Amino acid sequence: MSKVLGIIAEYNPFHNGHLLHLTKSKEETGAEYSICIMSGNFVQRGNTSIVNKWVKTEMALKSGIDLVLELPTVYSISSAENFAEGAIKLLNSLKIVDTVSFGSENSDIDILNRISGILYEEPKQYVEFLNEELKKGLSFPKARENAVLLYLNDKKYFNILNQPNNTLAIEYLKALKKYKSHIMPIAIKREKAFYNSNCIVDEYASATAIRNMIVNNQFNDIRKVMPRLAYDLLMQEIENNQYVIDISKFEKEILYSIRRLSTADLKKFPEVNEGLENSIKNAANSCNTLAELINIIKTKRYTQTRIQRILLYILLNITKKDMYISRKTVPYARILGYSQKSKALISEIYKANPKIALITSVKNFFDSSNNKTYKHMLNKDVLATNIYTLAYKNDSVANLDYTKRIVTI
């Protein structure tokens, strides 16, 4: 069997930094095929994808990815831990992936592995440090970072867990340990354009910067930092008014949903605890904009990213029960697109794991499968797309998950 590379990404949108990561990953692994586990229309940090998942798939395929599988919505909008676990479980289930490559601010795999080991094993002293930090009213990510530094007591671990791509890399490594995966990890150092940076360095810019450029109509700058074919696809969607800048496009839907729910109902959503449901309810009853809502709720303990994730859970009706089920479930493998050369790869997946739920048609899957858990999770993907397209400026088209064909190049 050929060497197969796994990549976990959002491609929101696909830019030159992603292309560099893919190129370096192929060079380091000698992989002949690449499989991307990609989030769909909503993404992990509590926001929307700039373009829909089929356009992102085409961007990825035209930039060198061979097979794109969707990370189900219940994982893709979850915490870094559940996002990483879902993606690693899916890669594992294919049984043909040799390596997984991720971009991170620190590419020292030993340092990242050391931290992931602590978070996986949770030694007693680390847990004691963590509880002490949480008592200070810190957010969980900050309390965890402090606890790890106190436990390791080594300066070389400073500024690791406060970098978003390092955090995801560590969660991938932790998931590989948890599931005793044979997949080998490699870390590619992220350079020049970092997450949330608004700068252009040479021909590189972060996805955040590109989305800001779209808002400010800086299309000549965007052209410089994206592969040409990906840029053309992005511009086509913008010209057709079929793009969604951010979660604020669902402002009224979110406010209405919160106002009609009781505090007891709000407690059923993930990451809502310690009385946070009261703050959410009171804020929704006293403001009319999403920005104001978030500003009222957020504190040192509850970050804006966490609040935005909660708002997505509410919008998409994803509950704590749904998240519990997702943690106990190996995701189905829904094909969004593939290159002609990867047809052989799909056959190899079937051979390696004949029991895998490899979905090529949503309608056929609902008609033929008896797996109620998968049907429930797939319904969340369908709902997510139907809600996402409501933000289009022209006529919204419902049920694209049934009508859109698999992207092939």
MOGI-V806023 format. One line per field, one symbol per residue. burial: I if it has 16 or more other ideal C-beta (glycine too) atoms within 10 Angstrom, else O. A space follows every 10 residues. Layout:
burial: ???
This chain:
burial: OOOIIIIIII IIIIIIIIII IIOOIIOOIO IOIIIIIIII IIIIIIIIII IIIIIIIIII IIIOIIIIII IIIIIIIIII IIIIIIIIII IIIIOIIIII IIIIIIIOIO IIIIIIOIIO OOOOOIOOII OOIIOOOIII IIIIIIIIIO IIOOOOIOOI IOIIIIIIII IIIIIIIOIO IOIOIOIIOI OIIIIOOOOI OOIIIIIIII IOIIOOOOOO OIOOIIIOOI IOIIIOIIOO OIIIOOIOII IOOIIOIIOO IOOOOIIIII IIOOOIIOII IOIIOOOOOI OOIIOIIIOO IIIOIIIIII IIIIIIOIIO OIIOOIOOIO IIIIIIIIIO OIOOIIOIIO OOIOOIIIIO OIOOIOOOOO OOOIOOIIOI IIIIIIIIIO IIOOOOOOOI IOOIOOIOI
